[in-house]
Amino acid sequence: MVGDVYTRPEYRGRGNAKAVTSAITREAIVSGAMASLHVKANNEPAIKVYRSLGYIIVKIHDWIVAHP
């Protein structure tokens, strides 16, 4: 599971998230694992990156989060 990929605003648009996610995905697949990730449905920039790497949407979940 690939998770918590985050790029600070001042570094966005430079391909960093794509490079990191691509490397992790490649490593997972080469090792025989299935790569998957989660992303908020309204995070279009991230979804664009993930789709360019071959990810597809297979399920949409509603999340319940408790805040202290």
Secondary structure in CASP SS format (residue, H / E / C, confidence):
PFRMAT SS
TARGET T0000
AUTHOR 0000-0000-0000
METHOD secondary structure of the structure
MODEL  1
M C 1.00
V E 1.00
G C 1.00
D C 1.00
V C 1.00
Y C 1.00
T C 1.00
R C 1.00
P H 1.00
E H 1.00
Y H 1.00
R C 1.00
G C 1.00
R C 1.00
G C 1.00
N H 1.00
A H 1.00
K H 1.00
A H 1.00
V H 1.00
T H 1.00
S H 1.00
A H 1.00
I H 1.00
T H 1.00
R H 1.00
E H 1.00
A H 1.00
I H 1.00
V H 1.00
S C 1.00
G C 1.00
A C 1.00
M C 1.00
A C 1.00
S C 1.00
L E 1.00
H C 1.00
V C 1.00
K C 1.00
A C 1.00
N C 1.00
N C 1.00
E H 1.00
P H 1.00
A H 1.00
I H 1.00
K H 1.00
V H 1.00
Y H 1.00
R H 1.00
S H 1.00
L C 1.00
G C 1.00
Y C 1.00
I C 1.00
I C 1.00
V C 1.00
K C 1.00
I C 1.00
H C 1.00
D C 1.00
W C 1.00
I C 1.00
V C 1.00
A C 1.00
H C 1.00
P C 1.00
END
